[in-house]
Amino acid sequence: MRKHLTIAFTGLVLLFGASTFLNACNTVEGAGKDVTATGHEISQEAKEHK
């Protein structure tokens, strides 16, 4: 009985860790896209005002 609980608990911890890691990847990717878009906008404004 105790072995099954240990295995279940370990599985839950791994699942939680994996989901946190994957969410962090999506967040960083989204932030990178936002920064890139902002950089393009600044470049366009700079070209227009030369």
PyMOL commands that set and color helices and strands:
alter all, ss='L'
color gray80, all
select helices_A, chain A and resi 2-48
alter helices_A, ss='H'
color red, helices_A
deselect
rebuild
show_as cartoon
